[in-house]
């Protein structure tokens, strides 16, 4: 009698982790952010003084804290993937819960920052810098929320034991999207908040 074989549902060697569809979505999102960043850089090169003065009113500390928050949350999803590969569903879910919690910290900090700007009368029409600042950060903010929704779905399935060491593509898919969200902030923060 032949020995039954185990079908592995993970990615092939050399292929990106997670589902192919999420990578198409990630590349499309990175393209959109890339165009945004390029337009920002082009506009800034023609209005350096305006951008430098407007940038001074941004809260660099909150931007830096949010960078650390997202980097830490990316570490948490790395640990979640490592845990599920070893068959530890509960630990995987706990690491993801930690990443979601840090996403919530990011959201609160950004809401406080947005509130300060709107209370000061700053809007998309204030000047070109603030048009880009608000557009980029709100666009990214929406991606953080979507990432938290994706991670929540992954966490709930992991808590139910829905992933195994042989079949955990969903965990890698959620992790890949969350890393994209983190990567965009790592580029956005210095570009908009720091570089003069």
Secondary structure, DSSP 8 states (H G I E B T S, - for coil): ---------S--TTS-SS-HHHHHHHHHHHHHHHHHHHHHHHHHHH-HHHHHHHHTTS-HHHHHHHHHHHHHHHHHHHHHHHHHHTT-HHHHHHHHHHHHHHHHHHHHHHHHHHHHHHHTT--TTS-HHHHHHHHHHHHHHHHHHHHHHHHHHHHHHHHTT---SS--HHHHHHHHHHHHHHHHHHHHIIIIII--
